[in-house]
């Protein structure tokens, strides 16, 4: 398939194509549908994850502008910040990470381990802010401060989600469609976690641009579903505009499933933790408590409620995040010790 983004500046950072693998044991355990996993946890770049694809285009733009330092924002255990720090290290750029303490978890593992430990290891300068800080304002202000010092900062938005960053998942849509075709898999349903929205929007925009009738379903793991849906829909439109592609796609066409956030972003749920355990023991695939565990918990719940038929083919997009398992070490230890119920 022809690349949709060949005209855009890009820096190759990740391992691609990532594998598309069947999840036969999980599908059999659920009694259907036929399940597959798109392994974007295997993109490389400091333990892998979906941000590698976005950063290829964001850093292409940054280098085209002559940037010398990347500045980005995220929660304390942000996967995006870890991969941004890794991309900066790879390209010899400085990196500043503005981290918000969004979650009230006081354990040493959460406060100092996992992604935040890797941020420092990769050479990022880490600045921490209290919960409720306007991080977008802090990002803009810090970039202004650096310009005043004669530096050339490039602001990388939260999650790498922007009309430019989302192009990474436009390309993933093309890659996935080609893999499914080569494997003889009917590509009709994709399920993924929806947080900052760019992966969902880019994948949806890519399928629209390719003219493929694929249902892209986001499992909301972030916040209020109405605001989340409106944000993702706007990003779909912005991404299509970046591609100079016109396709009809109304807000009502967006698929966003709610009910799996639990007590809030960054706080684990019983269903998400059970999904992590089930997928580890049935497929030897590691999910995380914040994104993919909750999304898989949603997929399992929908499958049990008959949302798909036993003969439907459903691809789960694994966006990575396993480094976060170590930040939630206390909770994960309890989950790992529990048995697996062998019938759903």
C-alpha positions as CSV (number, residue, x, y, z in Angstrom):
1,X,0.0,0.0,0.0
2,X,1.2,3.5,-0.8
3,X,2.5,5.6,2.1
4,X,0.1,8.4,3.0
5,X,2.8,10.5,4.8
6,X,5.7,10.4,2.4
7,X,5.7,14.2,2.1
8,X,6.2,14.7,5.9
9,X,9.6,15.1,7.7
10,X,10.3,11.9,9.6
11,X,13.1,10.4,11.6
12,X,13.1,6.6,11.9
13,X,13.1,5.6,15.6
14,X,11.1,2.5,16.0
15,X,11.1,-1.2,14.9
16,X,8.5,-1.7,12.2
17,X,6.5,-3.5,11.1
18,X,5.6,-4.7,14.6
19,X,4.1,-8.2,14.7
20,X,0.4,-9.1,14.2
21,X,-0.1,-12.2,16.2
22,X,-3.2,-14.4,17.0
23,X,-4.3,-14.7,20.6
24,X,-5.8,-18.2,20.2
25,X,-5.8,-19.3,23.9
26,X,-7.5,-16.0,25.0
27,X,-10.1,-16.3,22.3
28,X,-10.9,-19.9,23.2
29,X,-11.1,-19.0,26.9
30,X,-13.7,-16.4,26.0
31,X,-15.5,-18.5,23.5
32,X,-14.9,-16.0,20.8
33,X,-14.3,-13.7,19.0
34,X,-11.2,-14.6,17.0
35,X,-8.5,-12.4,18.6
36,X,-5.3,-10.9,17.4
37,X,-2.8,-8.5,19.0
38,X,-0.8,-5.8,17.1
39,X,2.4,-5.7,19.1
40,X,3.2,-2.0,19.3
41,X,4.8,-2.8,22.6
42,X,7.7,-4.1,20.4
43,X,8.6,-0.8,18.7
44,X,11.9,-0.6,20.6
45,X,13.0,2.8,21.9
46,X,13.5,2.2,25.6
47,X,11.1,-0.8,26.1
48,X,8.8,0.0,23.3
49,X,5.3,1.5,23.0
50,X,3.1,3.5,20.7
51,X,4.8,6.8,21.2
52,X,7.8,5.7,19.0
53,X,5.5,6.0,15.9
54,X,4.3,9.5,16.9
55,X,7.8,10.7,17.8
56,X,9.1,9.8,14.3
57,X,7.0,12.6,12.8
58,X,7.3,15.0,15.8
59,X,11.0,14.8,15.8
60,X,11.2,15.1,12.0
61,X,9.3,18.4,12.5
62,X,11.6,19.4,15.4
63,X,14.8,18.8,13.4
64,X,13.4,20.6,10.4
65,X,12.9,23.6,12.8
66,X,16.4,23.4,14.1
67,X,15.4,22.4,17.6
68,X,18.1,21.7,20.3
69,X,15.9,20.7,23.2
70,X,12.6,18.8,23.5
71,X,10.2,19.8,26.2
72,X,7.2,17.7,27.0
73,X,4.6,17.0,29.7
74,X,2.9,14.0,31.3
75,X,1.9,12.3,34.5
76,X,4.6,11.1,36.8
77,X,4.6,7.6,35.3
78,X,4.1,8.8,31.7
79,X,5.1,6.2,29.0
80,X,5.2,9.1,26.5
81,X,7.8,11.1,28.5
82,X,10.0,8.0,28.8
83,X,10.0,7.5,25.0
84,X,10.5,11.2,24.3
85,X,13.5,11.1,26.6
86,X,14.8,8.1,24.7
87,X,14.2,9.8,21.3
88,X,16.1,12.8,22.5
89,X,19.0,10.7,23.7
90,X,19.1,8.8,20.3
91,X,19.3,12.1,18.4
92,X,21.6,14.0,20.7
93,X,19.1,16.5,21.9
94,X,18.4,17.8,25.4
95,X,15.1,16.8,27.0
96,X,13.1,18.4,29.8
97,X,10.2,16.5,31.3
98,X,7.5,18.4,33.1
99,X,5.7,15.8,35.3
100,X,2.4,16.2,37.1
101,X,1.7,14.2,40.3
102,X,-1.8,13.3,39.0
103,X,-2.3,10.2,41.2
104,X,-2.1,9.9,45.0
105,X,0.1,6.9,45.3
106,X,2.9,7.3,47.8
107,X,4.9,4.1,47.4
108,X,8.6,4.4,46.6
109,X,8.0,2.2,43.5
110,X,5.5,4.7,42.1
111,X,7.3,7.8,43.1
112,X,10.8,6.8,42.0
113,X,10.6,3.6,40.0
114,X,9.2,2.6,36.6
115,X,9.1,5.3,34.0
116,X,10.3,8.1,36.2
117,X,13.5,6.2,36.9
118,X,13.9,5.5,33.2
119,X,13.4,9.2,32.4
120,X,16.4,10.1,34.6
121,X,18.5,7.2,33.2
122,X,17.9,8.4,29.7
123,X,19.2,11.9,30.6
124,X,16.0,13.9,30.9
125,X,15.9,16.9,33.2
126,X,12.8,16.1,35.3
127,X,10.6,18.8,37.0
128,X,7.7,17.9,39.1
129,X,4.4,19.8,39.6
130,X,1.5,19.3,41.9
131,X,-1.8,17.7,40.9
132,X,-4.1,20.2,39.1
133,X,-1.3,22.3,37.5
134,X,-2.2,23.7,34.1
135,X,0.5,21.7,32.3
136,X,-0.2,23.1,28.9
137,X,0.5,26.6,30.3
138,X,3.7,25.3,32.1
139,X,4.9,23.8,28.8
140,X,4.4,27.1,26.9
141,X,6.0,29.1,29.7
142,X,9.0,26.9,30.0
143,X,9.6,27.0,26.2
144,X,9.5,30.8,26.4
145,X,12.0,30.7,29.1
146,X,14.4,28.6,27.1
147,X,14.0,30.9,24.1
148,X,15.0,33.8,26.3
149,X,18.2,31.9,27.1
150,X,19.0,31.5,23.4
151,X,17.9,27.9,23.1
152,X,15.6,26.4,20.4
153,X,13.0,24.3,22.2
154,X,10.4,22.1,20.6
155,X,7.2,21.5,22.6
156,X,6.1,17.9,22.4
157,X,2.4,17.8,23.4
158,X,1.0,15.4,26.0
159,X,1.0,11.9,24.6
160,X,2.6,13.1,21.4
161,X,-1.0,13.7,20.3
162,X,-1.3,16.3,17.5
163,X,-2.0,16.5,13.8
164,X,1.7,15.8,13.2
165,X,2.2,13.1,15.9
166,X,-0.9,11.3,14.9
167,X,0.6,10.6,11.5
168,X,2.5,7.7,13.1
169,X,-0.8,5.9,13.5
170,X,-1.9,6.8,10.0
171,X,1.1,4.8,8.9
172,X,0.3,2.1,11.4
173,X,-3.2,1.8,9.8
174,X,-1.5,1.1,6.5
175,X,0.9,-1.3,8.0
176,X,-1.8,-3.2,9.8
177,X,-4.0,-3.4,6.8
178,X,-1.2,-4.9,4.7
179,X,-0.4,-7.4,7.4
180,X,-4.0,-8.5,7.7
181,X,-4.3,-8.9,4.0
182,X,-1.1,-11.0,3.8
183,X,-2.3,-13.2,6.7
184,X,-5.8,-13.6,5.3
185,X,-7.3,-11.9,8.3
186,X,-10.5,-9.9,7.7
187,X,-9.7,-6.5,9.2
188,X,-13.0,-5.2,10.5
189,X,-12.6,-4.5,14.3
190,X,-9.8,-2.9,16.2
191,X,-9.8,-2.2,20.0
192,X,-7.4,0.1,21.8
193,X,-7.0,2.3,24.9
194,X,-7.9,5.9,24.4
195,X,-6.0,8.4,26.6
196,X,-4.5,11.5,25.0
197,X,-6.4,10.5,21.9
198,X,-3.8,10.6,19.2
199,X,-3.4,6.9,18.6
200,X,-7.1,6.4,18.3
201,X,-7.5,9.5,16.0
202,X,-4.5,8.6,13.8
203,X,-5.7,5.0,13.4
204,X,-9.2,6.1,12.6
205,X,-8.0,8.8,10.1
206,X,-5.7,6.3,8.5
207,X,-8.5,3.8,7.9
208,X,-10.7,6.6,6.5
209,X,-7.9,7.8,4.2
210,X,-7.3,4.2,3.0
211,X,-11.1,3.8,2.4
212,X,-11.3,0.8,4.6
213,X,-14.5,0.0,6.5
214,X,-12.8,-0.8,9.8
215,X,-14.5,-0.2,13.2
216,X,-11.9,1.4,15.4
217,X,-13.1,1.2,19.0
218,X,-11.4,3.1,21.8
219,X,-11.8,2.0,25.4
220,X,-11.8,5.3,27.4
221,X,-9.2,5.2,30.2
222,X,-8.9,9.0,30.7
223,X,-11.9,11.0,31.9
224,X,-15.5,12.2,31.2
225,X,-16.6,10.3,28.1
226,X,-18.3,13.3,26.3
227,X,-15.2,15.5,26.5
228,X,-13.0,12.6,25.5
229,X,-15.1,11.7,22.5
230,X,-15.2,15.4,21.3
231,X,-11.4,15.6,21.7
232,X,-10.7,12.5,19.7
233,X,-13.1,13.5,17.0
234,X,-11.4,16.9,16.7
235,X,-8.1,15.1,16.3
236,X,-9.4,12.9,13.6
237,X,-10.5,16.0,11.7
238,X,-7.1,17.7,12.2
239,X,-5.2,14.6,11.1
240,X,-7.3,14.2,7.9
241,X,-6.6,17.9,7.2
242,X,-2.8,17.3,7.7
243,X,-3.1,14.6,5.1
244,X,-5.1,16.8,2.8
245,X,-7.8,14.1,2.7
246,X,-11.5,14.8,2.8
247,X,-13.7,12.0,4.2
248,X,-17.1,12.2,5.8
249,X,-16.8,11.3,9.4
250,X,-19.3,12.6,11.9
251,X,-18.9,12.8,15.6
252,X,-21.6,10.1,15.9
253,X,-19.4,7.8,13.9
254,X,-16.7,7.7,16.6
255,X,-16.6,4.5,18.6
256,X,-15.7,5.2,22.3
257,X,-16.7,2.8,25.0
258,X,-17.0,4.0,28.6
259,X,-17.3,2.3,32.0
260,X,-13.7,1.0,32.3
261,X,-11.9,4.1,33.8
262,X,-12.7,3.1,37.4
263,X,-11.8,5.7,40.0
264,X,-9.8,7.7,37.5
265,X,-6.8,7.9,35.2
266,X,-3.7,6.2,36.6
267,X,-5.7,4.2,39.2
268,X,-6.0,0.5,38.6
269,X,-9.2,-1.4,38.4
270,X,-10.0,-5.0,39.5
271,X,-11.1,-5.8,35.9
272,X,-7.9,-4.4,34.4
273,X,-5.7,-6.2,36.9
274,X,-7.6,-9.5,36.2
275,X,-7.1,-8.9,32.4
276,X,-3.3,-8.4,33.0
277,X,-3.1,-11.7,34.8
278,X,-5.3,-13.6,32.2
279,X,-3.4,-12.3,29.2
280,X,0.0,-13.0,30.8
281,X,-1.0,-16.6,31.6
282,X,-2.8,-17.4,28.4
283,X,-0.7,-15.5,25.9
284,X,2.6,-14.6,27.7
285,X,1.9,-11.0,26.7
286,X,2.4,-8.3,29.4
287,X,-0.1,-5.4,29.7
288,X,0.0,-2.4,32.1
289,X,-2.4,-1.2,34.8
290,X,-3.1,2.3,33.3
291,X,-3.8,1.7,29.6
292,X,-3.7,-1.7,28.1
293,X,-4.9,-3.6,31.1
294,X,-8.1,-1.4,31.3
295,X,-8.6,-1.6,27.6
296,X,-8.2,-5.4,27.6
297,X,-10.6,-5.6,30.6
298,X,-13.1,-3.7,28.4
299,X,-12.5,-6.1,25.5
300,X,-13.0,-9.1,27.7
301,X,-16.2,-7.6,29.2
302,X,-17.6,-6.8,25.8
303,X,-16.8,-10.3,24.5
304,X,-18.6,-11.9,27.4
305,X,-21.6,-9.8,26.8
306,X,-21.8,-10.9,23.2
307,X,-20.7,-7.7,21.5
308,X,-19.0,-9.7,18.8
309,X,-19.9,-13.0,17.3
310,X,-17.6,-16.1,17.8
311,X,-16.6,-15.7,14.1
312,X,-15.7,-12.0,14.2
313,X,-12.0,-11.1,13.9
314,X,-10.9,-8.5,16.5
315,X,-7.4,-6.9,16.7
316,X,-6.2,-5.5,20.0
317,X,-3.7,-2.7,19.6
318,X,-1.1,-3.2,22.3
319,X,0.3,0.3,23.0
320,X,3.0,-0.8,25.4
321,X,3.5,0.5,28.9
322,X,5.0,-2.5,30.6
323,X,7.6,-0.3,32.4
324,X,4.6,0.9,34.5
325,X,4.2,-2.6,36.0
326,X,7.1,-1.9,38.2
327,X,5.6,1.4,39.4
328,X,2.6,-0.6,40.7
329,X,4.7,-3.3,42.2
330,X,2.7,-3.7,45.4
331,X,-0.6,-4.2,43.5
332,X,1.0,-6.4,40.9
333,X,2.4,-8.7,43.5
334,X,-1.0,-9.4,44.9
335,X,-2.5,-10.0,41.4
336,X,0.4,-12.3,40.4
337,X,-0.3,-14.6,43.4
338,X,-3.9,-15.1,42.4
339,X,-5.1,-18.1,40.4
340,X,-6.6,-17.9,36.9
341,X,-10.3,-18.7,36.6
342,X,-10.3,-21.0,33.6
343,X,-13.8,-20.3,32.5
344,X,-15.0,-16.7,31.8
